[in-house]
C-alpha cells in the first residue's frame, strides 16, 4: 500500500493507541494545556522540577497560560528549554525586537501572561546559546532527558532546525545524525521557503541565515515525545515519517522507534493528502 494512502488505523502499536485526532487546532491546544498542567501539578506535589522542551510554531502557549491561571498554579518548579533561536550577523542571538525572535514569542504567549509571583524563574527560561551550545547538552544529560517535548515537523522532515545533513553540510550518515547535539547550523533554503510562506508572507530577506538548535540527541532523550500535526501539508509529512524508512534524509523518521511516542493531529492533517495543481496556498484564512 502506498504510504501516503495509509491512515491512523494502519499505525503500529503502541503508537496507534497513543494517537488522537482533534477537530481543530483549538481543541488540540486545549488538550495540551490540560495535560501540561496535570504534569505540572504532579511534579509540584512530588517537589520536583518539570522540564519541557518548547518549540515555536506547532503550539499556542496562550492556552497553557490560561489553564495555569485557571488552576492558580505556580510555575516556580517549571524549566522551559526552548529548541532554537536565530542568530544575527554579529554572532549573537537576534534581539527580542526582531520580528522572528523566539524569545519575544515565548514572553508574549506565556511568560508575560503568568502573574510575576508565580512565573517561571528567569534562570529556568532556557535558550541555546551560540557561544556555548554544549550547555544544553550538559543540562539534558544532567536531568536525564526532558519530561515532555511538543514537536512539530517542517517541510524537509526537519525537527527544530535539524534539516537533512546534506542540507546542513554535515556528515551524511544515520548514526552521526542520530547523535547530533546542540549546535549552530545554516538554515536550509527549503526551510526558509517554508518560513517565508507561512511566517513572513514572502519576505525572504528578514530570515536570518543561521540559528542555534537543539539536536536529535537531546530530543530523542525526552521521556514523552508528542508529535503535533495541524496543517494540510502535514498530511504527507507524518505519513512519510511514520510509514517510511528511518533515515537522516527525513529527520522526523528517526523518532519512529522512540520508546514513548505520542501523536496528535487535527482532522485536516489526518486527511489523506491530495495534490492541488492550482497550488492554492493562502487564499483561505
N, C-alpha and C positions, 0 to 999 in steps of 0.2 A: 504494500500500500504506500502511495506517495505520502511522505511525512507531513506535507502541508495540508493533506486531507484528513489527518487524524484529529481526534478531539480529546477532551478530558477523560472520557471513558477508556481511551487507549493508553493512558499513563500507567506505568508500573507501580505496584505497591512498594512502599507506603505513601509515595507522593500522591497517588490518586486520592487517597483518603484525607490528605492534607491540603487539597486544592479546593478553593471556594471561588465561585463566580458571583460577582455582585452586579446589581442592576446598573450602577453608575459609579463615578469617581467619588461622589459624596458618601455613598454607602460604604465604599471601601475605606475611605479615610476615617469614618466614624468607627468602623471595626478596629482599625489600627489604634485609634486613640484609646478605646476601651481596653484593648489588650495591653497596650503600653502602660496605662495607669494601673491595671491589675498587677503587672510585673513590678512596677514601682512600689506599690503597697506591700507586696510580698517581701521585697528587699528591705523596706523600712522596718517591717515587723521583725525581720531577722537581724537588723542592724548592719546591713551590708550595702555596698555600692552597686547601683545598676549601671552597667557600661553598655552604651549603644553606639553603633556606627551610623552616622547620619548622611544620607545623600541629599543633594539638591536636585529636584526635578520630579521624582515619582511620588512625593509625599507633600501634603499640605499640613504643616505643623500647627496651623491655627486651630485645627480640630483637637490636636493634642493639648494645646494650651487651654482651650475651653473645657476639656474634660478634667484637666488638673485643677482648674479653678472651681469647677462644679463640685468636685470632691473635697476641696480645701487642702489638697496635698502640698507637701513641701518637696522641692527639687534639690534639697541640700545633699542628698545621697545619690545624685544623678551625675554621671560623667558622659558628656556628648562628644564623641570623637568624629569630626567631620572627615569625609572621604578625601576631599581635594580642595584646591583653590588655584586660581590663575596667578601667574607670575608676570610682573611688569618688566619693562626694558631695563630697569635698574637691578634686576635680580631679586627684588623683594616681592612679597605678596602685593597684589594690586590693592590700592587704597579702598576703604569702605565706600568712598564716594563714587567709585567706578560702577557703571550700570550693571556689570556682571559679577559684582562682589558677592561671594557666597557668605561671607561673614555678616554683611549687612542683611542678606536674606534671612539668615538664622535669627538675627536680632529682631527683625520686623515680624517674622512669622511665629517666633516662640519666645525668646528671652524677654523682650520688652512687654510681653503680654502677661507675664507672671509677676505678682507683687514682689517687690525687691527683697522683702524679708524671707520669701520662700523660693527665690530664683536660684538657678544653677550658679554655683560659685564661679567667679572668673577663671580660676585655675582649672576648673573642670569643663571649660568650653574650649576644647582642644582642636586645633587645626594643624595639618602638616606644615612644617617649617622648611623652606628651601635651603636654609643654612644648616639645618641638622635634621634631615628627613628620617634618620635612623632612630630618632626618639620615639616615633610612632611604633616602629617595630619593637623597640625595647619595652614600651608600655604594654603592647598587646601580648608579648611573651610573659611579662611580669604578672598580668592578670589572667593568663591562661586562655586568652581569646575573649572578645566582647560577648555580651549576653545575647544581643539582638542586632541584626542589620536588616534594614528595609532596602532592598536593592532593585534598581531598575536596569534596563539594558538599552544600549544605544544601537544605532543602525548597523554598525560593524560587528555587533555582538559584544561591544565593549562594556565593561563594568568599571565604575569610577572612570578614570582616564586610561584604563588599560585596554588599548586597541590591540589588534593582532600585532605581534612583534615585528613583522616585516614593515608595518607602517611606522613603527617607532624606531627602526634602525637597531633593534635588539636581536640577540641570538634567536634564530627561528627553530626552536625545538620545544616540545611539550614540557619536558621536565624542568627546563630552565624557566619557562613561563609560569609554571605552577608555583615556583619558588621566588618569583619576582616580588620585591619588597617596596616599601615606600620610597619614592624617588622622584626626580624631575624628569618630565617627558615633554616631547614636542607633540602638540595636539595635531591629530591627523586631518588632512583635507576633507575626508568623508565625515568625520565627526563635526568639524567646523561647519560643513554644509548643513548638517542636521540642526546645529545650533542657529545658523543663520535663518533657516526656515521656521523653526519653532520658537526661537528665543530673541532674535534681533530683527525680525521682519526684513531679512535680506541684507542687513548691514554687516558685511564680512569684516570690514576694516577694524571694527571695535573689538573683535575676538582676539585676545592675547595668544601668541603663538606657542607659549609654554605654560606648563602647570606643574604643581607638585601633587602627587596622587598616592593614596594607599595602594598596596599591591595585592595580587591574588593570594599571596602567602597569608597576609593578615585577614583578608576577607574569609578565606576558607576556614580559618581557626574559629570563626564566630560560632557560638553554641546553637543559635537558632537563626537560620538563614531564610528570610522572606523574599521571594521573587515577587515583583509588583509590575503588572502589565495593565495599562488602561487606555491605550491609544489604538486606532485602527491598524497602524503599521506594526504594532507589536504582535499582531496575529501570526505573522510569519516568523518573527524572531523567537518567540518562546517555543514554537514547534521545532525550529532548527536546533535550538539549544537543548531541548529535552528528548527529541527523537533522532537527531543526527549524531554523528560520531563526536567523541570527546577530542577536541583539537584546539591548539593555540590559535588557529586561523579563525576561530569563532569563540572568543574568550568565555562567553556565558556558558558554553557547553561544559566547561571544567567543573561546574557545580553539580552536574548530574549525579555524581557519587557522594555528594555531601551527606553526612550521616543524619542531619536533622533539617532537611529541606522542606519548605512550605511554599505554596504558590497561590497568589490572589490575583484575580483578573476581573475586569469589567466585562459586561456582555459583548461590547464591541471588540474587545481584544480576544475574546474566546471564539468569535465567529471565524469560520473558515475563510482565509484571505482570498480576495478576488482582485484581479487586475483591473485597472481603470485606464483605458487608453487616453482619456481626456486629461489625466493627471490632475484631477480636481483636488487641490490641496489648499485649504484656507478659505474656501468660499462659504463654508458654514461655520457658525460660532461654536 
